[in-house]
Amino acid sequence: MKYLITALSLLLSTVAVADDIPPPPTLAAKAFMLRDYNSGVTLAQQNANERIEPASLTKLMTAYLSFKALKNGHLQLTQTLPVSVKAWKIEGSKMFIEPNKPVTVDELLHGMIIQSGNDACITLAEGIASSEEIFVDMMNKEAARLGMKNTHFMNATGLPDPNHYTTAYDLSLLAMALIHDFPDQYKRLYAIKEYTYNKITQPNRNLLLWRDPYVDGMKTGHTESAGFCLIASAKRGDSRLISVVLGTPSETARAVESQKLLNYGFQFYDSRLVYKQGQTISTLKVWKGADNTLAATVPEDLYVTLPKGQAARIKANVVSKQPLIAPVAAGQEIGVIKFSLDGKPLMERKLVAAKEMPVAGIFGRLWDSVALLFQ
């Protein structure tokens, strides 16, 4: 397969030079990661691929599968689920559900996300998969699908287990997937500061919801062995950052260190929308097709993230798969777009066909077959 490269110049305004950007802050944490949600670019990290205990950050996956069950119609928000003895007696944080007392899926979601209830997790897991064990298998399959290569779950709650582990990088993948795939559920639930169930009011343990008006989620975690952990998401204008801070010494520390990381990202980096989904980025040569060329686009809005002041220095190259031979399906990958900054690789994203390209008639196909012999 050959590649045809077309140079494109992005006309973005410059603000200032970026030589004065300091390194990321030093955090009192075992591991951390800061990523731009729109582009997926990593802005800061430390021990991001080191295996750690996720504690209640596990509940992001339990929530992800719960939202998926709602979307697929396997659960309804108003549906009631039975509370098993296992769920009732589970150790750790609780929302205080009781056997033989009806509880809705919506109440359980509030109890899991806001109150971090282990009993809510077990009840949702059993309601979706009949048992926590089967649900855990679903969790691990979903983790593999999302690219969480260094993650293995043993339960739906995050209670300690030697074989229950993940990494800061994998948790960032999960956090971004949850916001992307279930934006309405994220917006509806994750910024709520407190919730009352069974006449017991409990606050959301994410202190940043009170301290930073831009923070709208996501989840805390704590065990003696894991330390205090926090995944936070903050949105300023069109920019959203995801921070993962693991293994801090206290509840206050995880909020303070997460705030440092988010402030650093917003202060020194920009996220720019450069191409919209469906926008024609380049016109590529097609062989044996009804037309000679095909518009290439991006499957989703494409953002680039870079230090403030360097936007004017970014370049993009379209790399087309050649020979590109019809038929081509709409949405089929037909190339990549590679971004560089001052000649250094920055990121790349795939390009897809903007529409279907059927094959040409017999004479058109014969002509292109001959022409291809000389390519």
C-alpha positions in Angstrom: 0.0 0.0 0.0 1.4 3.4 -1.0 0.6 6.7 0.6 -0.2 10.0 -1.0 0.7 13.0 1.3 -1.0 16.3 0.9 0.2 19.3 3.0 -2.4 21.5 4.7 -1.8 24.6 6.7 -4.2 25.5 9.5 -4.8 29.2 9.8 -4.9 29.7 13.6 -4.0 32.9 15.3 -1.0 33.1 17.6 -1.2 34.6 21.1 2.3 34.5 22.5 5.4 32.4 22.6 5.2 29.2 24.7 8.8 29.0 25.9 7.8 30.2 29.4 5.4 27.3 30.1 6.6 25.6 33.3 6.6 21.8 33.9 3.6 20.2 35.5 3.2 20.7 39.3 4.7 18.2 41.7 1.9 16.4 43.4 1.7 14.5 46.7 0.3 11.4 44.9 1.4 7.9 43.9 0.3 8.5 40.3 -1.6 11.1 38.3 -2.7 12.0 34.8 -4.2 15.1 33.1 -5.8 14.8 29.7 -7.7 17.0 27.4 -11.1 15.5 26.9 -11.7 16.8 23.4 -8.5 15.7 21.8 -7.4 13.0 24.2 -3.9 14.6 24.5 -2.0 14.0 27.7 -0.9 17.2 29.4 0.8 15.8 32.5 1.4 12.4 34.0 3.4 10.5 36.6 3.4 6.7 37.0 0.4 6.7 34.7 0.9 3.0 33.7 1.8 1.8 37.1 -0.7 -0.8 38.5 -2.7 0.7 41.4 -5.8 -0.2 43.5 -8.8 1.8 42.2 -11.0 1.6 45.3 -14.4 3.2 44.6 -13.2 4.6 41.3 -14.3 1.2 40.2 -17.8 2.5 40.4 -17.2 4.4 37.2 -17.3 1.1 35.3 -20.4 0.0 37.3 -22.0 3.2 36.3 -20.9 2.8 32.7 -22.6 -0.6 32.4 -25.7 0.7 34.2 -26.0 3.5 31.7 -25.5 1.1 28.9 -28.3 -1.1 30.2 -30.6 1.9 30.4 -29.7 2.9 26.8 -30.3 -0.7 25.5 -33.6 -0.9 27.3 -32.5 -3.6 29.7 -33.2 -1.3 32.7 -35.7 1.5 33.3 -35.1 4.4 35.7 -38.4 3.8 37.4 -37.9 0.1 37.6 -37.5 -1.4 41.1 -34.8 -3.9 41.9 -34.8 -6.4 44.8 -32.2 -5.9 47.5 -30.3 -9.1 48.3 -28.9 -10.0 51.7 -25.5 -9.7 50.1 -26.1 -6.1 49.0 -27.6 -5.3 52.4 -24.7 -6.7 54.4 -21.9 -5.4 52.1 -19.1 -3.6 54.0 -17.9 -0.1 53.3 -19.8 3.0 52.3 -23.6 2.5 51.9 -26.8 4.3 50.8 -28.7 2.2 53.4 -31.1 0.2 51.2 -33.0 -2.6 52.9 -34.4 -6.0 51.8 -38.1 -6.0 51.0 -38.1 -2.3 50.6 -38.6 -1.2 46.9 -35.7 0.8 45.5 -35.7 2.2 41.9 -32.8 2.1 39.5 -32.7 5.9 39.6 -32.4 5.9 43.3 -29.6 3.3 43.1 -27.7 5.4 40.6 -27.9 8.4 42.9 -26.8 6.3 45.8 -23.9 4.8 43.9 -22.6 8.0 42.3 -23.3 10.6 45.0 -23.1 8.5 48.2 -20.7 5.9 46.8 -22.9 3.1 48.1 -21.5 -0.4 47.8 -25.0 -1.7 48.4 -26.2 0.2 45.4 -23.5 -1.3 43.3 -24.3 -4.8 44.2 -28.0 -4.3 43.6 -27.4 -2.8 40.2 -25.0 -5.5 39.3 -27.4 -8.2 40.3 -30.3 -6.4 38.5 -28.3 -6.3 35.3 -26.5 -9.6 35.3 -28.3 -11.7 38.0 -25.1 -12.0 40.0 -22.1 -9.8 40.8 -19.8 -12.5 39.4 -21.4 -12.4 36.0 -21.4 -8.6 36.1 -17.7 -8.5 36.9 -17.1 -10.6 33.7 -19.1 -7.9 31.8 -16.9 -5.2 33.5 -13.7 -6.9 32.3 -15.0 -7.3 28.7 -16.0 -3.7 28.6 -12.6 -2.6 29.9 -10.9 -4.6 27.1 -13.2 -3.0 24.5 -12.3 0.5 25.8 -8.6 -0.3 25.6 -8.0 -0.6 29.3 -5.2 -3.0 28.8 -3.8 -2.9 32.4 -7.1 -3.3 34.2 -8.7 -6.3 35.9 -11.9 -6.1 38.0 -12.9 -8.6 40.8 -16.0 -6.8 42.1 -18.4 -4.0 41.3 -17.6 -1.9 44.3 -13.8 -1.4 44.5 -13.3 -3.3 47.8 -9.7 -4.5 48.0 -8.6 -7.6 46.2 -5.1 -8.5 45.0 -6.4 -9.1 41.5 -8.5 -5.9 41.4 -6.3 -3.3 39.7 -6.0 -0.6 37.1 -3.8 2.4 36.1 -4.2 6.1 35.9 -4.1 5.9 32.2 -6.8 3.3 32.0 -9.0 5.3 34.4 -8.7 8.3 32.1 -10.0 6.2 29.2 -13.0 5.1 31.3 -13.8 8.6 32.5 -13.7 10.0 29.0 -15.7 7.2 27.6 -18.4 7.7 30.2 -18.8 11.4 29.4 -18.7 10.8 25.7 -21.1 7.8 25.5 -23.6 9.0 28.2 -23.4 12.8 28.3 -27.0 13.2 29.5 -26.5 10.8 32.4 -23.2 12.4 33.3 -24.7 15.9 33.3 -27.8 14.7 35.3 -25.9 13.0 38.1 -22.3 13.7 38.6 -22.4 17.3 39.8 -25.0 16.7 42.6 -23.6 17.7 45.9 -25.7 15.6 48.2 -28.4 13.0 48.2 -31.0 11.8 50.8 -32.2 8.2 50.9 -34.0 6.4 53.8 -34.0 9.8 55.6 -30.2 9.8 55.6 -28.5 12.7 53.8 -24.9 12.1 52.6 -22.6 14.6 50.7 -20.8 13.9 47.6 -17.2 13.3 48.7 -15.8 15.3 45.7 -14.8 18.5 47.5 -14.1 20.3 44.2 -17.8 20.5 43.5 -17.9 23.1 46.3 -14.6 24.8 45.5 -14.5 25.1 41.8 -17.5 26.2 39.8 -16.1 24.6 36.6 -15.9 21.1 38.1 -18.9 18.9 37.4 -17.7 15.4 38.4 -16.5 12.7 38.7 -15.7 10.2 41.5 -13.7 9.7 44.7 -12.1 6.6 46.1 -10.5 5.5 49.3 -9.2 2.4 51.1 -6.3 2.1 53.5 -4.1 0.5 50.9 -5.2 2.7 47.9 -5.0 6.1 49.8 -7.3 8.9 48.8 -8.1 9.1 45.1 -10.1 11.5 42.8 -11.0 11.6 39.2 -12.2 15.1 38.4 -13.7 16.7 35.3 -13.9 20.4 34.7 -15.2 22.5 31.8 -14.3 26.0 31.0 -15.8 27.4 27.8 -15.4 24.7 25.2 -12.5 23.0 26.9 -12.8 20.1 29.3 -10.0 18.5 31.2 -9.9 15.1 33.0 -7.6 14.7 36.0 -6.8 11.4 37.7 -5.0 11.7 41.0 -4.3 8.5 43.0 -2.8 7.7 46.4 -2.9 11.0 48.2 -2.6 11.1 52.0 -6.0 12.7 52.8 -9.4 13.7 51.6 -8.2 17.3 51.5 -5.0 16.5 49.7 -6.8 14.7 46.8 -8.9 17.8 46.2 -5.9 20.2 46.5 -3.7 18.2 44.2 -6.4 17.7 41.7 -7.1 21.4 41.7 -3.4 22.1 41.0 -3.5 19.8 38.0 -6.7 21.3 36.5 -5.5 24.8 37.0 -2.2 24.0 35.3 -4.0 22.6 32.2 -6.4 25.5 31.8 -3.7 28.1 32.4 -1.1 26.9 29.9 -2.9 24.9 27.2 -5.5 25.6 24.6 -7.9 23.1 22.9 -9.0 24.2 19.4 -11.6 22.8 17.2 -10.0 22.5 13.8 -12.3 20.3 11.8 -16.0 19.5 12.3 -17.5 16.1 11.7 -18.5 15.8 8.1 -16.4 18.7 6.9 -14.4 18.0 3.8 -10.7 18.1 4.7 -9.2 16.8 1.5 -10.3 15.2 -1.8 -8.6 11.9 -2.5 -8.0 10.0 -5.7 -10.2 6.9 -6.1 -9.7 4.2 -8.7 -12.4 2.2 -10.4 -15.1 4.4 -8.9 -18.1 6.1 -10.3 -16.2 9.4 -9.6 -12.4 10.0 -9.7 -12.2 11.6 -6.3 -13.8 11.2 -2.8 -14.1 13.7 0.0 -12.3 12.7 3.2 -13.6 13.9 6.6 -13.3 13.1 10.3 -15.7 10.7 12.1 -16.1 13.2 15.0 -15.2 16.8 15.7 -11.4 17.0 15.7 -9.6 19.1 18.3 -5.9 19.8 18.8 -4.4 20.7 22.1 -1.2 22.6 22.4 0.6 25.1 24.6 -1.0 28.6 24.5 0.6 30.8 21.9 1.7 28.0 19.5 -1.5 27.6 17.4 0.0 29.4 14.3 2.9 27.0 14.2 0.9 23.8 13.8 0.8 22.0 10.5 -1.3 19.1 9.2 -0.5 16.4 6.6 -3.2 14.3 5.0 -1.9 10.8 4.3 -4.2 8.9 1.9 -4.3 5.2 1.5 -3.3 4.5 -2.1 -4.4 2.9 -4.3 -7.9 3.6 -3.0 -10.1 1.3 -5.0 -13.9 1.4 -5.2 -16.2 0.3 -3.8 -15.7 2.5 -0.7 -18.3 2.6 2.1 -19.4 5.8 3.8 -17.4 6.1 7.0 -14.6 3.7 5.8 -11.1 4.7 6.9 -9.3 6.0 3.8 -6.3 7.8 5.4 -5.0 9.7 8.4 -4.3 13.3 9.2 -1.0 14.0 11.0 -0.4 17.1 13.0 3.1 18.5 13.8 4.4 21.4 15.7 7.6 23.0 14.4 8.3 19.7 12.6 7.8 17.5 15.6 4.9 15.0 15.6 2.0 16.1 17.7 -0.9 13.7 17.1 -2.8 11.9 14.3 -6.4 11.0 13.6 -8.1 8.8 11.0 -9.9 10.1 8.0 -13.0 8.5 6.6 -15.0 8.6 3.4 -17.6 11.3 3.6 -20.0 9.3 1.4 -20.2 6.0 -0.4 -18.3 5.5 -3.6 -19.8 2.8 -5.9 -17.8 1.1 -8.6 -17.6 2.5 -12.1 -19.0 0.8 -15.2 -17.0 -2.0 -16.9 -15.1 0.4 -19.2 -14.2 2.7 -16.3 -12.9 -0.2 -14.3 -10.8 -1.5 -17.2 -9.3 1.9 -17.9 -8.3 2.3 -14.3 -6.9 -1.2 -14.1 -4.6 -0.4 -17.0 -3.6 3.0 -15.4 -2.8 1.3 -12.1 -0.2 -0.8 -13.9 1.9 2.4 -14.4 1.5 3.7 -10.8 
